[in-house]
Amino acid sequence: MSATTKRTPSDFAAARVRNLAPSPTLAVSDKARQLKAEGIDVIDLGGGDPDFITPEHIRRAAIDAMNAGDTHYVASAGIPALRRAIAEKLRADNGIVVEPMGGVVVTPGGKQALFEAALALIEPGVDVLVPEPAWVSYVPMVELAGGRAVPTPLDPDDNYRLTREALETAVTPASRVIIVCSPNNPTGRVFERDELATLADFAQAHDLLVFSDEMYEKILYDGRTHTSVATLDGMAERTLVFNGLSKAYAMTGWRLGYVAGPTPYISQIAKVHSHSATCATSFVQAAGVAALTGPQAFIGEMVAAWDRRRQAVSSGLSAIPGIACSPAEGAFYAFADVRGTGMTSAEAADFLLREAHVAVTPGVAFGEAGEGHVRLSFATGDTALATAVERIGAALAQRV
Ligand SMILES: Cc1ncc(COP(=O)(O)O)c(C=O)c1O
């Protein structure tokens, strides 16, 4: 370009961002918010936000910290009390041993932890396996870091089980990282013992680092338990655990998460963190200590409410011709199979917003393997959910 030709704004957009779409789940919620502002009674099942307020003792800890003058920068990787509380939580809940002062970075949300890890450990020439359906931000994060995301489709008709065959089909000589999520967003699947063993064997056979997103570990149904892949033989040294307080403590708006693992990897991530976030908010970290070390009964109460809603949603949706929806094993999403309606997932999501005034996320937002499905969050009130299911049934009945 000559110096006399004026650049357009798109000339200024970096190539890595120019074709990047904003988060589709946030886009669904934005659209729902816009329709609500126009006076339309939309039920938004697009987001992933617990419908509970953060417990009082956690709010109080933040207020007390703020009033005590805890309003300054703090240690970049996190206040020592929180890093110790996280290391203790990982030991007691998960059987994972990390160095509190070298093996943990506290971030403004788990999303930021994943992004910083991507920047620190992924680069051009690196392939990253992403079993799909997968949370909407993994692929963009890999690509922003200059790596190549390799979709690893899992089979809806096999309950999205992680199989050695799917992994071996996707792996390339350049594969260095695999990103997994259990309990899974969007499918609600929870890895079984044999899937964890498959993952561990595969990661060791191909010398891969595992990014294990365990954000929903506390949200489990039917007596299931959470096992981190980091605890399988040989895996602690090659697993980074990502977690946060958003879901388990109803703290989405506070932005508090972390990554934990072997110090040599964490120290690379800590550099990115120090040059981007600086630190997570000081008084929010004080609240994080209160959350992790205080009473935990609240989590069980939330999960009991979501359990009730999960069953109501899956039986309500499954009774609608064209939809099949097995109950989630964990997390708070129903991943409904809409193939029987003849619509693609995007068509179904558009139809439901337009005709039923219910906002859902099209499955294709989670990768091609999510096609034919829509994701509905059941972290919302019982009445709104029941109305949403009724409206979906009525709209589809009108359609034929
Ligand atoms: C699978 C998964 N990972 C990570 C995150 C990030 O959560 P946060 O940044 O609120 O900690 C989310 C949020 O929706 C998620 O669903």
The ligand as an SDF file (V2000), in Angstrom:
LIG
                    3D

 16 16  0  0  0  0  0  0  0  0999 V2000
  -16.2910  -25.1010   29.8340 C   0  0  0  0  0  0  0  0  0  0  0  0
  -16.0120  -23.7380   30.3550 C   0  0  0  0  0  0  0  0  0  0  0  0
  -14.7520  -23.3950   30.6230 N   0  0  0  0  0  0  0  0  0  0  0  0
  -14.4360  -22.1840   31.0940 C   0  0  0  0  0  0  0  0  0  0  0  0
  -15.4040  -21.2400   31.3010 C   0  0  0  0  0  0  0  0  0  0  0  0
  -14.9710  -19.8960   31.8240 C   0  0  0  0  0  0  0  0  0  0  0  0
  -15.5810  -19.5230   32.9880 O   0  0  0  0  0  0  0  0  0  0  0  0
  -15.1230  -18.2250   33.7970 P   0  0  0  0  0  0  0  0  0  0  0  0
  -14.2610  -17.4200   32.8990 O   0  0  0  0  0  0  0  0  0  0  0  0
  -16.3770  -17.5320   34.1960 O   0  0  0  0  0  0  0  0  0  0  0  0
  -14.3460  -18.7500   34.9730 O   0  0  0  0  0  0  0  0  0  0  0  0
  -16.7440  -21.5300   31.0210 C   0  0  0  0  0  0  0  0  0  0  0  0
  -17.7960  -20.5120   31.1760 C   0  0  0  0  0  0  0  0  0  0  0  0
  -18.8670  -20.5930   30.6720 O   0  0  0  0  0  0  0  0  0  0  0  0
  -17.0400  -22.8200   30.5440 C   0  0  0  0  0  0  0  0  0  0  0  0
  -18.3110  -23.1660   30.2660 O   0  0  0  0  0  0  0  0  0  0  0  0
  1  2  1  0
  2  3  1  0
  2 15  2  0
  3  4  2  0
  4  5  1  0
  5  6  1  0
  5 12  2  0
  6  7  1  0
  7  8  1  0
  8  9  2  0
  8 10  1  0
  8 11  1  0
 12 13  1  0
 12 15  1  0
 13 14  2  0
 15 16  1  0
M  END
$$$$
